[in-house]
């Protein structure tokens, strides 16, 4: 496990240090041999707007919320793959009420409210509210790092703040296996891809 984290640490950098460095496709390093060596759940994350890419593994759990961490201590807190908070990204998502999203992905009501807070460039916490609509699912075969899923694609459109794009989720077996989720105007979207469940 230590060797694996050391290898991944070489492939990542802090968000403040990434900009001057040449960007590379971390996906090319996730080879079959690497995947075979992974013994814990792992997800690849990418912030195209930064740009930044890293792998994350579970670091802590509190009820339904699992906190995932990169080797350079950036964290995402998620419920079934839906992001509820981030830390270490600068303009962080401090908290998001994602109950409506999680319920919609499980077949619940398709229209719901979401309240969230994020940290702005002045280190102030900003509160926002959204009205969200979930559409889908559309069946889609999805292959991620050698694993093929019979997945369903969902599109979540939210209004009421500065969100610039929809959230897109691919679910399989009751959890999100791939997604594009908007964090903030400064961070942009985060892409998540399951390497190992």
Buried (B, 14 or more C-beta within 10 A) or exposed (E): EEEBEEBBBEBBBBBEEBEEEEEEEBBEBBEEEBBEEBEEBBBBBBBEBBBBBBBBBBBEEEEEBBBBBBBBEBBBBBBBBBBBBBBBBBBBBBBBBBBBBBBBBEEEEBEBEBEBBBBBEEEEEBEBEBBBBBEBBEEBEBEBBEBEBEBBBBBBBBEEBEBEEBBBBBBBEEBBBBBBBBBBBBBBBBBBBBBBE
